[in-house]
Amino acid sequence: MRDITEIIVHCTATKAGQDFCAADIDRWHRDRGFDSIGYHYVVRLDGNFEAGRPEAKAGAHCKGHNSRSIGVVYVGGLDAAGNPADTRTPQQRAGLLKLLHWLRVRFPRARVRPHRDFAAKACPCFDATKEYAAL
């Protein structure tokens, strides 16, 4: 297994209320030339999460950090007008917290970080550093 030091939180940059699954994101990423979905986990609108890329394989979600991170994405991140917004449903908030807690137990050295710490983007469109500081 890889040495995991970061769990990086992303959003799909899709409009609120539009649900997508790991297979959808896998197709989008393959269309962009990736060999598979770039994220390791996808949190759906109902709070359930799906496996994406195998954990043992480096992600394709955060340039310069993929080899040592787990990529987690929630579906959403844009309001109806297409602007960055925290669109997480209550179920997604709970599911994301459960997933991150589980990952922190499995990878105790890993820090939870928002994608925006590493790229000039709003992603994940909420303050993940503050929200998950206690993990």
C-alpha positions, 0 to 999 in steps of 0.5 A: 500500500502507498504511504498516505499523508493526505486526504484531499476533499473535492467537489464535482463542480456540478450543479446542486441537485444533480446526482452522479455516480462513480461510473459517470465520473469515470466516463468523464475522466476517461473522456479527458484521457485518464485511464480511470476515475481520478478519485478514490471515493465519491459521496452521492447526494443521498450520503452513500459513498462509492469506491472509485479508483483503487486505494493502492493506485495513485489518484489523478485528482491533485497535481503533485499530491497524487502519489501520497493522497486519497482523493474524495469527491462529493457530488455538487459544488455549484449553485443553480447559476453555476457559481461555487457554493456549498451544495452538500445535502445534510446526507452528504455532510453526514456521509462525508464525515463518516467516510473521512473519519473511517479514512483517518482511522485507517491512515492516522498520519493523513491530514484532511485538506481541501483541494483549494489548498493546492490549486487556484480553485474554490474546490470543494466550495466550503472550508474543509480545513475548519470543518474537519480540524477535529478529525 
